[in-house]
Amino acid sequence: MRSAWIKWARGVEHQQVLARAVREFDFSKAYAYERTDNVGDVADPVVRVQWRLKVLEPFPERWGAVVGDVLTNLRAALDHTFWAAVMAHTGMPPKPQLVTFPLSVAHDKIFKDKVKNLRPLVAPEFWELVEAVQPFRSERPMDEPLEWLRWVSNADKHRAVRVIGQMAFDMGPVIFDGERYEMVEEARFTGPVEDDAVVARLTFKRPVGGRSVNLVPTFAYSPVVQVGEEVDRVEPLHVVMEAMRRHVVDVVDKATAILGARRPSLDELELGMEHVAVAAENAGVIATFRDQRGTVHRLDVPAGDEVRAAARKWAGLPG
């Protein structure tokens, strides 16, 4: 089992390198927003405003390569775990090239074939662990971190893994200074986004009497990675990295206990923790947004509702 632990540790080390690179990246200079409107056309009874994302500095391509290094080692940690179980139970298999840790989102013929070929090679209690961690056991198999690992590692081998930007939160992009105005249309974009994409549109009835309107947009932007075949199946980069790390080490740790092997110490594994202290003030969980004054903030909070709530609080929006 030692090689499985070493592979996991190397994956963690690459994750630390990636987290450091993200912390050191200057998000305040990476993107901006370009506004167009018809404010000057006083004959038009409605005001139409839209904002486009302008990517000034794309996320480094190297990030995708480092993600690939993480994936290679985490996937190998599972495969080494299965190999250790085979050697402990039946010895050298007749077809070593077929020995891998199976992962599947469906209990279909493909998985049943793997059961037929692989199950006899390992002890029953180890196979129980394999079955227990299958993504198809979940109500949402495609959202399981081990399925992310399976899909993204395959994509990294045969295609490419890109770290892209997304509009991270549905935050209510515009604040009106002053009184309310009658809204005709409000649209905002949440999800993966490319340079020059329209990220928000606003249409409202033109104020009477030539009153001025101060529109204050609040936008959020963060790095994500594709985790499934559909191009919009993305998850925040830090969420994917952390979830895969935790799920893989859980499998390796339980397998170690089943096989009666020794757990190596953290000192032995050398997890590359020297990167943690670099730019630590920028946090390791990254999402950015601009508040009413145009200041770029970085958030160090979990993904999902807590992120949205924190962002809205920073932006002065109601909860």
Buried (B, 14 or more C-beta within 10 A) or exposed (E): BBBBBBBBBBBBBBBBBBBBBBBEBEBBEBBBBEEEBBBEEEEEEEBBBBBBBEBEEBBEEEBBBBBBBBBBBBBBBBBBBBBBBBBBBEEEBEEEEEBBBBBBBEEEEEBEEBBEBBBEBBBEEBBEBBBEBBBBEBEEBBBBBBBBBBBBBEBBEEEEBBBBBBBBBEBBBBBBEEEEBEEEEEEBBEEBBEEEBBBBBBBBEBBEEEEEBEBBBBBBBBBBBBBBEEEEBBBBBBBBBBBBBEBBBBBBBBBBEBBEBEBBEEEEBEBBEEBBEBBEEBBBBBBBBBBBEEEBBBBEBBBEEEBBBBBBEBBEBEE
